[in-house]
């Protein structure tokens, strides 16, 4: 209803500003500012939520998967060394051999499954996720490590077969070459984990900083909106009350017989028209007094 009244007020005076129109315009400006701030905050919250989702559903699982790859690789190597050491004895302990064989087989299978898991996580990464360069480096290192495990597996089997055949010298010679390859693979695993840990830490830190920025921005936006509302309210009140006070003082002077008064017309709204009418009224009184 009040909007209709304001719009209707424009009809008879299309080129004049009314007090209601001014107040309505200021309210619209404040509303637009509030909507803009709310939209920006919503955008930042959405981005923060998206980043948290990427960290929780992709960064953390991939970091854990790469850590498990490192763990399974080390445990398979320990199983192999235990198996090799047991076969190197004069009378191999069959229980140790059986246990080492089982562990070696188990962790070989876990390594294969974990490589598949890591690749599946990498392939499902959102395209908009930051750090695509680091992800490409991690994927490249995995492309190097996975075939190296196949080579390791074949050479470890060759060394174990030589041990079983009693050719311990050849087995030890092959073992030295095998150790060099294992160190290379271990360094690659460490590089993958280091890159992924740095990436995850950077992503988590960036998300935390954005969350903190959104928090303080919300406080700043709320405070600024309140202060702006108070300032506009004070400005409107002052602009409305000052000419009204001037009119009241001038009317009192006229009542006391002072007709040498002319108020400045500083606006085109109702107060301005009232001031203009007052000046006309006083001018008419002066004319009548002269007559």
N, C-alpha and C positions, 0 to 999 in steps of 0.2 A: 504494500500500500504506500509506504513512504517513498519508495522508488518511483512509483507512478506519479505521486504528487510532485516530486522534484522534476521529473521529465515534463509534466504538464506545465510546470512553472516556466520552462524554457519557451513555450509556445508564444505567449504574447510579447516576450522580450528576447528575440533571438540573438541580439547583439549586446546584451547586457549580462554581466555576471551577477548571480545572486549569492547570498550567503550560503544557502543550502547547497548550491552547486559547488562552491569553494570547499565546503566541508566534505561533500560527497567526493570531490576530486582528490582531496587529501586522503580520505579513507581508501579510495581505490589505489592510490600510490602505495600506501602502507600495506594494503592487501597484496599488491603485486610483489613488493619487496619480500614480504613474508613467504609468499608462494615460491619466489625464486630461491630464497635461502633454504626452504624446506626441500625443494627439488634438488639443490646441490647436495644437501646433507643426505638425501635418499640415494643419490648417485654414489656418493662416497661410501655409504653403508653397504650398498649393493656390491661395489668393488671389493670392499673389505671382506664381505661374506664370500665372494667368489674366490679371493685369494686364500681365505681360511679353508675353503672346500678343496682347493688344489693341494694345499699343504697336507690336509688330513687324509685325502683320498689318493694322492699320488706321490708327493714328496716323501712323506713318512714311510708308506709301504715300500717304495723303491729303495730308500735308504736301508730299511730293515732287510729287504731281499738281498741287496749287495753285501750287507754285513753277514748274512747267512751263507752267501757264496764264499766269502773269506773263511768263515768258520768251518764249513764243510770241506773246503779245500785243505785246510790245515789238518783237520781230523782224518781225512783220507790219507794225507801224507804220513801222519803218525801211524796209521794202521799199516801202511806199506812198510815203513821202517821197522815196525814191530814184527811184521811178517818176514821181512828180509833178515832181520837179526835172528829170529827163531830158526830159519832155515840155514843160517850160517854156522849154527852150532854143530858140534860133532854128532850129537843125538838130539834132533829137533824135538821140542816139546809140542806134542800134537794138540794139546788144549790151547796153547798160545797161538799155534798156527791156525787152528779152526776159528778162534775168536778174532784174530787179525783178518783172516779171509772174509769172515762175515761183516766186520766193520768196513773193510775196504769196499765190499759190494754194496753195502747199505749207503755209504756216503757217496759212492759213484752215482747211484740212482738219485740221491737227493740233489747232487750237483746238477744233473740233467734236468730235473724238475724245476730247480730254482732258476736256471737259465731261462726256461720257458716262462716262468712267472715274471722275471725281470723284464723280458722282452714284451710280454703282454701289457705290463704297466706302462712301458715306454710308448708302445703303439697307441694306448688309450689316452695319452696325455692331451689335454685341450690345446688347440692350436694357439689360443690367445694367452696361454700360460707364459710368464716371463722366463728367461733363462734357456731359450731354445738352443743357444750355442753350446752351453754346458751339457745339455741333454744329448746333443749330437756327439760331443766328445765321449760321453759315457757309453753311448751306443757303439761308437767306433772301438773303444777299448774292449767292450764285450765281444765284438766281432773278432778281436785278436785273441782274447782269452779262451773262448769256447773251443776253437780248433786246437789251441795249444793243449787243452785238457785231453783231447783225443790222442794227440801225439804222446803226451805223458802216460796215458793209460797203456798205449801199445809198448812204449819203452819199459815201463814198469813190469809189464807182463814178460817181456823178453828177459829182463834181469832176474825175475823170479824163476823163469824156466831154466835159465843157466844155473841158478842156485840148486834147483831140484835135480838138475843133471850132474851136479857135483863140480861144475866148472866155475869155481869160486873166483879165480883170478879174472876171468873174462867178465864175470858178474860185477866185480868191484870196479873194473875199468869202465864198464857201461854205467855204473852208478855215479861216477864222477861227472860224466857227461849229462846224466839225468839231473844231478843236483844243480848244474848250471841252468838248465831249462826250468827247473822248479823255482829257482831264485828269480828268473825273469818273470815267470807267471805271478809269483808272489808280489813282485814290485808293481806289476800291472794291477793286481787286485788292490794293493795299497793306494795306487794312484786313483783308481775308480772310487774307492771309499772316501779318499780325501776330497776329490772334486764334488762328490755327492753331499758330503757333510758340509762343505763350504757353501754349496748351493742351497741346501735346506736351511742352514743357519741364516743366510742372507735373505731368503724368502720369508722365514719366520720373523726376522728383525724388521723387514720392510712392512709386513702385515701389522706388526705391533706398532710401528711408527704411524701407519695410516690410521689405525684404530685410535691411537692417542690424539692424532690430529683431528679426527672426526669428533672426539669427545670435547676437546677445547673449542673447536669450531662451533659446536652446538651451544656451548656456554656463551661464546662471544656473540653468536647470532641472536640468541635469546636476549642477552643484555643490551645489544645494540638496538634491537627492535623495541624493547621497552623504553630505552632512553630516547630513541627517535620519536616514539609515540608521545612521550611526555613533552619533548621539545616542540613537536607540532601542536599538541594541545595548548601549550603555553603561548605559542606564536598566534594561533587562531584566537585564543582568549584575549590576548593583548590587542590584536588588530581589531577585534570587535568592540572591546570595552573602551579603548582609548577615544575613538570618535564619539561614542555615546557619552562618555564623561565630558568631553568638550562641548557637546550639545547641551548637556544638563547645566553646565556652568554658564554657557552663553544665554540660555533661556532665563536663568536666574538674574543675569545682568540686565536683560531686556525688561524683566519684571520690575527691576529697580530704576528703570528709565534710561539706561545706557543703550542708545541705538547705533552707536558707532562700532558695530561688530560685523565682521564678515569672516566666516569660517572657511578654510580651504577644503575643497572637495578632492579627496585623495582616492576615491574608489568609485566604481560604477554600480555597486550593489545597492541594497535597500538603504543602508546607512548613508551612502553617498548621495542618493536621491533625496533622502530626508534632510541632509545638510544643505543641498541645493535649494530645497523648498524653504528651509529656515532662512537662508540668505535672501530669498525672494520676499519672504514675509517681512523681514526686518527692513529691507529696502522700501517696501510699500509703506511701512510705518514711518520711515524717514520722509518719504514723499508727502504723506498726509500731514506730518508735523510741519513741514515747510509751508504747505498750503494754509 
